[in-house]
Structures are given as structure tokens and as C-alpha cells.
Amino acid sequence: MIIDAVTEYDTVCVGLSERSDAEQLEFGSTARRVSRDVPGNIAVVRGRELLKPDGSDRTLADLTAAEKIT
């Protein structure tokens, strides 16, 4: 699904999760599949999570602030 959606782009950026290597082997790795199957340039990045997908008041406030500056 992801691979079909990004094949028209020259460069695709995928983020690595914070999971351990063992968890990635057990559940598969989106970044690994994309880097293997997408033609063209792949940028694989890892960074800290800035917004938690938990629907908390703090996350909603941060999203609102981000919308105002974009």
C-alpha cells in the first residue's frame, strides 16, 4: 500500500521506529520493505517522537500551534 503510493516520487523519506531490532524482525519493518521495493532514492531517518499519538490535551495544543505556523 505505501509502496504503491510513493512510486511516482524521486525521493521517499521513511522514519524508523523506536522498537528494538528483535521487535522489528518479529513484526516486519516498513522502512526495510520500502527501501527494498521502492525504486529511486530512500532517506531513512530516526528521531525522537515530538508528538505522541495519544489524543492528549498537550498533543492537541501542540498540533494547533503547529498549524498556525505552517
C-alpha positions in Angstrom: 0.0 0.0 0.0 2.7 2.5 1.0 4.9 1.3 -1.8 2.2 1.8 -4.5 1.5 5.3 -3.2 5.1 6.5 -3.4 6.4 5.0 -6.6 5.9 8.3 -8.5 8.3 10.3 -6.3 12.0 10.7 -6.9 12.8 10.5 -3.2 10.9 8.9 -0.3 11.6 9.6 3.4 10.7 6.9 5.9 11.2 7.1 9.7 12.5 4.3 11.9 10.5 3.3 14.9 11.9 3.2 18.4 11.4 -0.6 18.5 14.3 -2.9 19.2 15.8 -5.0 16.4 14.1 -8.1 17.8 10.7 -6.4 17.6 11.3 -5.3 14.0 12.2 -8.8 13.0 9.1 -10.2 14.6 6.7 -7.6 13.2 8.5 -6.6 10.0 9.9 -3.3 9.2 8.1 -0.7 7.0 11.4 1.1 6.4 13.1 -2.2 5.3 10.2 -3.0 2.9 10.2 0.4 1.4 14.0 0.5 1.0 13.9 -2.9 -0.7 10.8 -2.3 -3.0 10.7 1.4 -3.9 12.7 2.5 -7.0 14.7 5.7 -6.6 16.2 7.4 -3.6 15.3 6.5 0.0 16.1 8.6 3.1 15.7 6.6 6.3 15.7 8.8 9.4 15.4 8.2 13.1 14.4 10.9 15.6 12.6 11.4 18.8 8.9 11.5 18.9 7.8 15.1 19.1 4.0 14.4 19.3 2.5 11.4 20.9 -0.5 9.9 19.0 -2.5 9.7 22.3 -5.1 12.4 21.8 -4.0 14.2 25.0 -4.7 17.8 25.6 -0.9 18.5 25.3 -0.8 16.8 21.9 -3.8 18.7 20.6 -2.4 22.0 21.8 0.9 21.3 20.0 -0.9 20.4 16.8 -2.9 23.6 16.9 0.3 25.6 17.4 2.0 23.8 14.5 -1.0 24.5 12.2 -0.6 28.2 12.9 3.0 28.3 11.8 2.6 26.3 8.6 
